[in-house]
Amino acid sequence: MKSRSEVIDIIAASAIRGRLGLFVGTGFSKALTNGLALTFRELLIELVKELELGVNIDNDKQFRHKSHPQIASEIVKKHVEQSLWIDDKTGDLQVKQAASSLCNLLPDEEIRTKFYEELKTIRPSWVITTNYDLVLESVFPNNHSLLSHQPIMPNQECVPIFHLHGNRLYPQSLRITEEDYVSLLGPLDYQRIRLPLLLLESTTLMIGYALGDINVRAALEWARSFVVDDNRQEPDQGLIVQALFKENGATTDVKHGPNGEIILETDNLLSFLSEVATSIVNAQELNRFWQEIREEYLRNRQNDIYSMTNGSEERNRFLYVIENLPFISNPTSVISFLDSILGKIWQKARENGGWEYYNMFLELILDVLVRIDIGKNSPTVFGYLAQMLSQIGSFIGPAPRKNDIGIPWRAAETWETRKDELGEQKLRELRSLSRSQNLWGIKILFGESY
């Protein structure tokens, strides 16, 4: 099970790669407006007052044991009954116009500024919201509001904000009543085709929803309709993380919901977003650090193989970056860097009496293999290291006998003493690659025939 910091790092890595999406509910608007934003139930109560219907949705018989959309339908019916001169269509529109007015909100400016700074760093590729208000539009510097029938086009310059249940500027677009929700079950439309695919292709962070929220359940169903184990190419693909607000008793534990979602509790949404933003900044700094290391090394042609031997500053910096990068954004640069070093060491190893260089070659391969995470977008780097391991494996052999000649003994001892550091998964992957790619040097290391 991953720790909280590891989950946050996954979210951050997705943001940097341009495939993080936000699914935003009422709790987000509440946080930005100091609690003025209304939940669905609170909106229905205010609608009753605004339309002067003289009913109580908590106690009156006609509202008992009904869902919020069903209660909204009853409110429309009651409004039409009291206004004898209007028809059902006009009554429905008037109720939605009243709801639009109740959702005309502006965020607290001080709070907005703080959220803006965090979201500017996170910068999701898209935002889906079930909110009618335009509070989200106030915290993204460049955004484009969309209704449910309009295509979502993620881009680097403008964050699309997709109003799943309508936008208060277009009252008729609001989905409030049972009839509105039933329409979602009609013939396939853009929304019901695009959203499951979007959730499959992205890491989705849900903010501002309770566990029992119908919108959360619907989103999870959308995601599950397309996500199966054998079509995920990467661990974070189709991942859904819910930031669950708990005013009291929020823990740092990572929890799992019934539909595979990861739940992270927080008692402050701004602080949670700050966690994500900090992880993104750290990852970006590491990426810059790595580029500096690479460019500095390759630029200095005086560097020889000893500049990357055990304990050297260059080697320690490189291994630190490899171990801490949330993902390897440019595997080719890592491979070219390693190749420039390993190539020099291998050249020395093939000279007469170059036994110590076999061990130097193997030590560097093992140091990197131990530190990389196969799931962090680095299968290419892993494949390269497997080829290099195979290259030296044919010279080492499985557990050589003391009377064997032509064996780099120190390298052979290093393999025997250090191979378990790789862990079961990497050892299993190495065996698998040796068979699929016919890396016979690895087969030899594992004592297999070739």
C-alpha positions in Angstrom: 0.0 0.0 0.0 1.3 3.4 -1.0 1.9 6.1 1.6 0.2 9.5 1.5 3.3 11.2 0.2 3.7 8.6 -2.5 0.0 9.2 -3.7 0.7 13.0 -3.6 3.8 12.4 -5.7 1.7 10.5 -8.3 -0.7 13.3 -8.5 2.1 15.8 -9.0 3.8 13.6 -11.6 0.5 13.5 -13.5 0.2 17.3 -13.4 3.7 17.7 -14.8 2.9 15.3 -17.6 -0.3 17.2 -18.5 -2.8 14.5 -17.6 -4.2 15.6 -14.2 -7.9 16.4 -14.1 -10.0 17.9 -11.3 -13.5 16.7 -10.5 -14.9 19.5 -8.3 -18.0 19.7 -6.1 -19.8 22.0 -3.7 -17.2 21.8 -1.0 -14.7 23.6 -3.1 -17.1 26.6 -3.6 -17.9 26.5 0.1 -14.2 26.8 0.9 -13.7 29.8 -1.4 -16.9 31.7 -0.3 -16.5 31.2 3.4 -19.4 28.8 3.5 -21.8 30.8 1.4 -22.1 28.3 -1.4 -25.1 26.0 -1.0 -25.2 22.2 -1.1 -27.9 20.6 -3.2 -30.2 20.3 -0.1 -29.5 23.8 1.1 -30.3 25.1 -2.4 -33.7 23.3 -2.4 -34.5 24.8 1.0 -33.6 28.3 -0.3 -35.7 27.7 -3.4 -38.8 27.0 -1.3 -38.2 30.3 0.5 -37.5 32.3 -2.7 -40.6 31.0 -4.5 -42.7 31.4 -1.4 -44.1 27.9 -1.6 -44.9 27.5 2.1 -43.7 23.9 2.3 -41.0 22.2 4.4 -38.9 19.6 2.6 -37.9 18.0 5.9 -41.3 17.4 7.3 -44.0 17.5 4.6 -45.3 14.2 3.4 -44.8 14.9 -0.3 -41.0 15.2 0.2 -40.4 12.2 2.5 -38.0 9.4 1.4 -37.2 11.2 -1.9 -33.9 12.0 -3.5 -32.8 15.6 -4.1 -33.8 15.6 -7.8 -37.2 14.1 -6.9 -37.7 16.9 -4.3 -36.7 19.5 -7.0 -39.4 18.0 -9.3 -41.9 18.4 -6.5 -40.9 22.0 -6.0 -41.5 22.7 -9.7 -44.9 21.0 -9.5 -45.8 23.1 -6.4 -44.7 26.3 -8.1 -46.8 25.6 -11.2 -49.8 24.8 -9.0 -49.5 28.1 -7.1 -49.0 30.1 -10.3 -52.1 29.1 -12.3 -51.1 31.1 -15.4 -47.9 29.2 -16.2 -47.3 25.8 -17.8 -44.9 23.1 -16.7 -42.1 24.2 -19.0 -42.3 27.8 -17.8 -42.5 26.7 -14.2 -39.4 24.5 -14.7 -37.5 27.5 -16.2 -38.5 29.9 -13.4 -37.3 27.5 -10.7 -34.0 27.2 -12.5 -33.7 30.9 -12.9 -34.2 31.2 -9.1 -31.5 28.6 -8.6 -29.2 30.5 -10.9 -29.7 33.7 -8.8 -29.0 31.8 -5.6 -25.7 30.5 -7.1 -24.5 34.0 -8.1 -21.4 34.0 -5.9 -18.0 35.6 -5.7 -15.2 34.1 -3.7 -13.6 35.8 -0.7 -10.7 37.8 -2.3 -8.1 36.8 0.3 -9.0 33.1 0.0 -9.2 33.4 -3.8 -5.7 34.7 -3.9 -4.4 31.8 -1.9 -6.2 29.2 -3.9 -5.1 30.9 -7.1 -1.4 30.6 -6.2 -1.7 26.8 -5.5 -3.8 26.1 -8.6 -1.5 28.1 -10.8 1.3 25.6 -9.9 -0.9 22.5 -10.1 -2.5 23.6 -13.4 -4.8 20.7 -14.3 -5.4 19.8 -17.9 -9.1 19.9 -17.4 -11.8 20.5 -14.7 -15.2 18.9 -14.4 -17.6 20.4 -11.9 -21.2 19.6 -10.9 -21.4 23.2 -9.5 -23.7 25.7 -11.2 -21.7 28.7 -9.9 -18.7 30.3 -11.6 -16.4 30.3 -8.6 -13.9 28.0 -10.3 -13.6 30.5 -13.2 -12.3 33.1 -10.7 -9.3 31.0 -9.5 -7.9 29.9 -12.9 -6.0 32.7 -14.8 -6.9 31.3 -18.2 -10.0 29.2 -18.5 -12.9 28.4 -20.8 -16.3 27.5 -19.4 -18.1 24.6 -21.2 -21.6 23.1 -21.1 -22.2 19.4 -21.1 -22.7 19.2 -24.9 -19.5 21.1 -25.7 -16.2 19.2 -26.4 -13.4 19.2 -23.8 -10.2 20.3 -25.5 -7.3 20.3 -23.0 -4.5 22.7 -23.9 -1.5 24.4 -22.3 -2.9 27.9 -22.5 -6.4 27.6 -21.3 -8.0 25.3 -18.7 -11.4 23.9 -19.8 -14.0 24.0 -17.0 -16.7 21.6 -17.9 -20.0 22.2 -16.1 -21.5 18.8 -16.0 -24.8 19.8 -14.6 -25.1 23.2 -16.2 -23.9 26.8 -15.8 -25.8 29.5 -13.9 -25.5 31.9 -16.9 -27.7 29.5 -18.8 -30.5 28.6 -16.4 -32.2 26.1 -18.8 -28.9 24.1 -18.8 -29.2 23.3 -15.0 -29.8 19.7 -14.1 -31.9 19.9 -11.0 -35.0 17.8 -11.3 -35.5 14.1 -11.6 -36.5 14.6 -15.2 -33.2 16.3 -15.9 -31.3 13.4 -14.4 -33.4 10.8 -16.3 -32.4 12.6 -19.5 -28.8 11.4 -18.8 -30.1 7.8 -19.4 -31.2 8.7 -22.9 -29.4 7.9 -26.2 -25.6 8.2 -26.1 -24.4 11.7 -26.3 -21.0 13.4 -26.3 -20.8 13.7 -22.5 -21.4 10.0 -21.8 -18.9 8.9 -24.4 -16.1 11.4 -23.6 -16.1 11.4 -19.8 -15.3 7.7 -19.3 -12.5 8.0 -21.7 -11.2 11.2 -20.1 -11.2 9.5 -16.7 -9.4 6.5 -18.1 -6.7 8.6 -19.7 -6.0 10.8 -16.7 -5.3 10.9 -13.0 -8.5 12.4 -11.5 -8.4 14.4 -8.2 -11.9 14.8 -6.7 -12.3 17.8 -4.4 -15.4 19.0 -2.6 -17.5 15.8 -2.5 -18.7 13.6 0.4 -18.3 9.9 0.2 -22.0 9.3 -0.4 -22.4 12.0 -3.1 -24.3 10.7 -6.1 -21.9 12.6 -8.4 -19.0 10.7 -7.0 -20.7 7.4 -7.5 -21.6 8.3 -11.1 -18.0 9.4 -11.8 -16.6 6.2 -10.4 -19.1 4.2 -12.5 -17.9 6.1 -15.6 -14.3 5.4 -14.8 -15.0 1.7 -14.1 -16.8 1.2 -17.4 -13.6 1.5 -19.3 -10.8 0.8 -16.8 -9.7 -2.8 -16.6 -6.4 -4.1 -15.4 -5.2 -5.3 -18.8 -5.7 -2.0 -20.5 -3.8 0.2 -18.1 -0.4 1.1 -19.6 0.9 2.9 -16.5 0.0 2.7 -12.8 -1.6 6.1 -12.6 -3.7 5.7 -15.6 -7.4 5.9 -14.7 -6.4 6.5 -11.0 -9.0 8.4 -9.0 -8.0 10.1 -5.8 -10.6 11.7 -3.5 -9.6 14.6 -1.2 -12.2 14.0 1.5 -12.8 16.9 3.8 -13.2 16.0 7.5 -13.5 19.0 9.8 -12.5 16.9 12.8 -10.4 13.8 13.0 -8.7 13.9 9.5 -5.9 11.3 9.4 -2.9 11.0 7.2 -3.8 7.4 6.4 -4.4 6.3 2.9 -7.8 4.7 2.5 -9.5 2.8 -0.3 -13.1 3.2 -1.4 -15.4 0.4 -2.5 -14.8 1.2 -6.2 -11.0 1.4 -6.2 -10.7 5.1 -5.5 -7.9 6.3 -3.1 -9.1 8.5 -0.3 -6.9 11.1 1.4 -8.5 12.9 4.3 -7.9 16.6 4.9 -9.3 19.2 7.3 -8.3 22.1 5.0 -8.7 22.0 1.2 -6.2 24.8 0.7 -3.6 22.9 2.7 -4.2 19.8 0.7 -3.7 21.7 -2.6 -0.5 23.2 -1.1 0.7 19.6 -0.5 0.2 18.8 -4.2 1.7 22.1 -5.4 4.8 21.6 -3.2 5.3 18.1 -4.6 5.1 19.5 -8.1 7.7 22.2 -7.4 10.0 19.7 -5.8 9.7 17.4 -8.8 10.4 20.3 -11.2 13.4 21.2 -9.2 14.7 17.7 -9.4 14.2 17.6 -13.1 16.2 20.9 -13.5 18.9 19.5 -11.1 19.1 16.4 -13.3 19.5 18.4 -16.5 22.3 20.5 -14.9 24.1 17.3 -13.8 23.8 15.8 -17.3 24.8 19.0 -19.2 27.7 19.7 -16.8 29.1 16.2 -17.2 28.7 15.9 -20.9 30.0 19.4 -21.5 33.3 18.7 -19.6 35.2 16.4 -21.9 37.9 16.0 -19.3 35.6 13.8 -17.2 37.0 10.3 -17.1 35.5 7.1 -15.8 36.7 7.8 -12.3 34.4 10.8 -12.0 31.5 8.4 -11.5 33.1 5.9 -9.2 31.7 4.9 -5.8 31.5 7.8 -3.4 32.2 10.6 -6.0 30.1 13.7 -5.8 28.9 13.4 -9.4 27.8 9.8 -8.8 26.0 10.6 -5.6 24.1 13.6 -7.2 23.1 11.4 -10.1 21.8 8.5 -8.0 20.0 11.0 -5.7 18.0 12.4 -8.7 17.2 8.9 -10.1 15.9 7.8 -6.7 13.8 10.9 -6.1 12.4 11.8 -9.5 8.6 11.2 -9.4 9.0 10.0 -13.0 11.7 10.1 -15.7 10.4 12.7 -18.2 13.1 12.1 -20.8 14.4 8.5 -20.6 16.6 9.0 -23.7 18.6 11.7 -21.9 19.2 9.3 -18.9 20.2 6.5 -21.3 22.6 8.7 -23.3 24.2 9.9 -20.0 24.7 6.3 -18.7 25.9 5.1 -22.1 28.6 7.8 -22.2 29.9 6.6 -18.9 29.4 2.8 -19.2 30.9 2.9 -22.7 34.2 4.3 -21.3 34.2 1.8 -18.5 33.5 -1.1 -20.8 36.3 -0.1 -23.1 38.7 -0.2 -20.1 37.3 -3.6 -19.0 38.1 -5.1 -22.4 41.8 -4.1 -22.2 44.3 -6.6 -20.8 44.1 -6.8 -17.1 40.9 -4.7 -16.9 39.2 -6.9 -14.4 38.4 -4.1 -11.9 36.4 -2.3 -14.6 34.0 -5.2 -14.9 33.0 -4.6 -11.3 32.8 -0.8 -11.8 30.5 -1.4 -14.8 28.3 -3.8 -12.8 28.2 -1.6 -9.6 26.9 1.4 -11.6 24.2 -0.8 -13.3 23.1 -2.2 -10.0 23.1 1.2 -8.2 20.7 2.6 -10.8 18.5 -0.5 -11.0 18.0 -0.5 -7.3 16.9 3.1 -7.3 14.5 3.3 -10.3 10.9 2.5 -10.1 9.7 0.6 -13.1 6.3 2.2 -12.8 7.6 5.8 -12.9 7.5 6.0 -16.7 11.0 4.4 -16.9 10.5 1.0 -18.6 12.9 2.3 -21.4 15.6 2.9 -18.8 15.0 -0.5 -17.2 15.2 -2.1 -20.6 18.5 -0.4 -21.3 20.0 -1.5 -18.0 18.8 -5.0 -18.6 20.8 -5.0 -21.9 23.9 -3.7 -20.1 23.5 -6.4 -17.4 23.2 -9.0 -20.1 26.4 -7.6 -21.7 28.4 -8.3 -18.6 26.5 -11.4 -17.6 28.2 -13.6 -20.2 31.6 -12.7 -18.6 30.6 -13.5 -15.1 28.6 -16.7 -15.3 26.6 -18.3 -12.4 28.6 -18.8 -9.2 32.0 -19.5 -10.9 34.3 -22.1 -9.4 37.7 -20.9 -8.0 39.6 -22.9 -10.7 37.6 -21.2 -13.6 39.8 -18.8 -15.6 38.9 -15.7 -17.5 36.3 -14.7 -14.8 36.1 -11.1 -13.4 36.0 -12.5 -9.8 35.1 -9.3 -8.0 32.2 -8.6 -10.4 31.0 -12.2 -9.9 31.1 -11.7 -6.1 29.3 -8.4 -6.4 26.4 -10.0 -8.4 26.0 -12.8 -5.8 26.0 -10.4 -2.8 23.9 -7.6 -4.3 21.4 -9.2 -6.7 18.8 -9.5 -3.9 18.9 -5.8 -3.4 16.8 -5.5 -6.6 13.8 -7.1 -5.0 11.4 -9.8 -6.3 9.6 -7.6 -8.9 12.8 -6.4 -10.7 14.4 -9.8 -10.6 11.2 -11.2 -12.1 11.2 -8.5 -14.8 14.8 -9.2 -15.6 14.1 -13.0 -16.1 11.0 -12.1 -18.2 13.0 -9.8 -20.4 15.8 -12.3 -20.8 13.3 -14.7 -22.3 11.3 -12.3 -24.5 14.3 -10.4 -25.8 16.7 -13.4 -25.7 19.2 -11.6 -23.3 21.3 -14.7 -22.8 23.8 -12.9 -20.5 21.0 -12.5 -17.9 20.0 -16.1 -18.4 23.6 -17.1 -17.6 23.5 -14.9 -14.4 20.4 -16.7 -13.2 21.9 -20.1 -14.1 19.5 -20.8 -17.0 20.2 -22.5 -20.3 20.3 -20.4 -23.4 
